[in-house]
């Protein structure tokens, strides 16, 4: 892999070269990294309804999974511990399998309307303690497991990326009809035969029904 990358000519493959083409980070950018969750981190997590969960397997392959629920669904137990309920999904178990293999996780918390994000890195384990499961119950439904995260790093990310993307600007929202529904997309991606409009619509209906009635 390294030899293949080197043949691309302008690829940067060493940290020393990387630092030659980028400026040094500011003192504040370095100092802001904490080894725990302070009051501001915990407040941000309490307000957040959405987090991206990054994991890696024993071969170094990376996966990122979106997780969302009511604000504060990720519970900051103390300044070094988080509980993340594993809500109903597609049962691929990509994130959970990776956690079993390596335990390494990275989380990016977001709050609608906030330009800043919160980054948290640590080690995770999958728990089925009855007390943890019971605490995460929603609408009478309990998660199968809870991801317990031991925090190793935490720091805020400035809002430049969200400012450039105008992510929260209602004027930049894209009409969903510019692409087919997910049901039709998956049907076409997994079928060797042409997909009729009626077949695509039927699969879209199944997806939308799951959004309405199978969140927990």
ZIURQUI-V400358 format. One record per backbone hydrogen bond with DSSP energy under -1.0 kcal/mol. NH is the residue of the N-H (numbers start at 1). CO is the residue of the C=O. Records with the same first field share a line. If there is no record, write none. Layout:
NH->CO / CO
//
This chain:
5->1
6->2
7->3
8->5
9->6
10->8
18->14
19->15
21->17
30->26
31->27
32->28
33->30
34->154
37->79
42->38
43->39
44->40
45->41
46->42
47->43
51->67
52->108
53->65
54->106
55->63
57->61
60->57
63->55
65->53
67->51
69->49
72->48
73->70
75->83
77->75 / 81
78->81
82->149
83->75
84->147
86->145
87->85
97->93
98->94
99->95
100->96
101->97
102->98
105->122
106->54
107->120
108->52
109->118
110->50
114->111
117->157
118->109
119->155
120->107
121->153
122->105
123->150
124->103
125->148
127->146
133->129
134->130
135->131
136->132
137->134
138->141
141->138
146->127
147->84
148->125
149->82
150->123
151->80
152->121
153->121
154->34
155->119
157->117
163->159
164->160
165->161
166->162
167->162
169->166
172->169
178->175
179->176
185->181
186->182
187->183
188->184
189->185
190->186
200->196
201->197
202->198
203->199
204->200
205->201
206->202
207->203
208->204
209->205
210->206
211->207
212->208
213->209
214->210
//
